[in-house]
Amino acid sequence: MKFTLIGLALAAASLSSAQVFVNTFSSGDTYNTGIGATISGSSSAVGSEFVQGFQFTSANTGSIGQMVIAMGHIVGTPQVTMRLYADNSNTLGSQVGSDYTTTVNSGSFGVGTEVITRDVSGAGWTVTAGQNYWLMAQSANDAWLAWNWSTDGGTYTRASINNGGAPNYFNDTGLAVRLEAVPEPASMIALGAGLLAVARRRRRA
């Protein structure tokens, strides 16, 4: 009985801690609230379209189920479309899965409320450990957003596309995001059933 409980406890700990593919947040999900990469549409207050993102190396193999991102809104429609791309010799390759479009926190940039958590399991984003990928952000046409810079101290290859032109690649501070898997509902149900069986056994004893 004791070993059964220990085994189930270890399984619970394993399921509750999501598998992380990339994480550029600092400890406690902190990030730079004062500056970020401009993500804007052609009819925004910026007056120019900027699609921006960065390259990362996946730490694990699997399907991305959740995105935690620090994306601030300045003016316009508080909406962003995220796309994942394979790497092609350190440049943008083919798109992986589908676009993912979501709202961001209206009027949030610079006030420290930019972090949003979204279920992206429907986008079909699958990655392989050790391989490079690109995560890119595009705003609504009238919007001016800002993807907050990370404070993890790392230097990343960034990509910026202005008005549909060729991507400009450069090295700079990272952009605050975490991509992770989440426990499958079936696994959580199985774990719950196991714990329930143990509880019943203890009552009978």
N, C-alpha and C positions, 0 to 999 in steps of 0.2 A: 504493500500500500504506500509506504513512504517513498519508495523508488518511483512508483507510478506518479505520485504528486510532483516529485522533483522533475520527472520527464515532461509532464504537462506544463509545469511552470517554465521550463526552458523553452518549450515549444511556443508558449505564449509570448515570451520575451523576443524570440526570433521573429514571430509574426508581427508583433507590434512595432518593431524597428524596421522601417522601410529600407529596401535596397536602394542605395543612392548611385546615380550615374554621373552626376556632376553637381558640385556645390561650391559656389563662389561667395556665399555669405561668410562673414566672420562669426565667431562664437556668439550664440544667442540670436542668430539671424540678424545681426547688425549689418549696416551698409551705410554708404555716404548719402545722407539726406539732402545735402546741399548742391550736388552736381550730378549730371547724368548725360547720356547720349541723346541728342535730339532725334525724336521720331515724329515726323510731320508729313502732312499732305500738301499737295500743290496749291490748294486754296486756303491753307491755314494762315495764321498770323505770321508764320515764318516766311511765307511766300515761295516756298520751295519744298519738294518732296524729298524726305530723307528716310530711307529704309536702312536700319542698322542692326548689327549683331556681332557674334564672335564665335571663334572656333574653340572646341573643347575635345578632350580625349575621354571617352567613356570609361568609367572605372569598373563597370560590370556589363554583363550580357542580359538582355531581357526587354520587356515591354515597358515603356514609360507610362505610368498611370496618373501621376500627379505633378503639377508644376507650381512651385512657389517662387514668385517673382516680385521684385521691387520696381514697379512701373508707375510713375507719377503723371498726373493729368494737369495741364496748364490751362488751355482753352480748347473750345470745339467739342466735338463728340468724344466722350470718354470710352473709346473703343480701340482695341489693338488686335491685329491678326498675327499669329506666330506661325512660323514655318521651320521645319527641321530639314536640313540638307546633308547628304553624304559629302565627304571630302574628295576633291579631285586634285591631288598634288598641291595641297595647301590653298586651294581655291574652292569656291562654291561648286558642288557637283549636282547630282540629281536630287529632287525633293524626296524625302522619306515620308510616306503616309500622306495625310491630308492637312489642309490648312486648319488652324484652330483660332476662332475669333471669340473674343470675350470683352466684357466691359472692365474698366479699371475704376479706381476710386476717384470720383469727380472732385476736382480742385485740391488734389492731395499733395502735389509735388512741393517739397521743401518743408512740410509739416510733420514728416515722419510717419505717415499713415499709408505709405505706398504699397506695402506688402499685401499681395493677394494670393490665395491658394485655390487652384482650379483642378478639377478632374479632367485630364486630357486623354483618358484611356480610349476614347472613341476615335482619336486621330490616327491610330495605327503607327505610332512612333516606336520602332524597335531598333535597338542598338547592340553593338558587339564590343566587348571589353577590348581596350587597347586601340580601337579605331577612332579616327577623328571625325567630328561632325560640326555643323554650323547651325546655330539657333538665331533666326532673324525675326525682326519685328517691323510691322508696317501699320501705321495709324489710319484712321478714317480720313477721307479727303480734306476735311475742314479742321482736323485736329492737330494740336501740338502737345505731344507727350514727351516724357523724358525717362529713359531707362537708367535707373540709378547706378552709379558706379559702385563696385564692391570695395571693401576695405581689407581684403585678404592678403594684400601685398604682392599678389601675382601679376605677371605681365602676360597678356593674351594677344593673339592675332585677331584683330577686329576687321570687319567689313562694313563699308558705307557705300550706299548706292544713292546717287543724287539724280532726281528726275528721270529715272529709268535708264541711266547710262551704265557704263561698265563699272563693276565694283572696284572700290579703292581699298587696298589692303594696307594695314599698318599695325604696329605693336603699341599697345596702350594698356591702361588699367582695365580690369575685368568688369563685367556687368552682372549685377546681383541677381542670381537665379539658382534654384535647386530643382533638378529633375530626378524623380524617384518612382519606384514601384510602390504599390500598396497591396496589403494582403488580399488575396482573392476571397470573396464571400464564402465560397465552398470550404476553404481552409478554416475560416473563422467558425463556420457552423460545425465542422468536424471537431475542432478544438472545444467548442462549447458543449457538444455532446459528450465528449470524453470527460470533461469536468463534472457534468451532470451525473454521469454514471458513477464516478468516484464518490460524489456526494451521497448518492443513493446507497452505495455499498457501505459507506461509513454509518449511515442511519440504521441500516439493518444490523450492523455489528453492534 
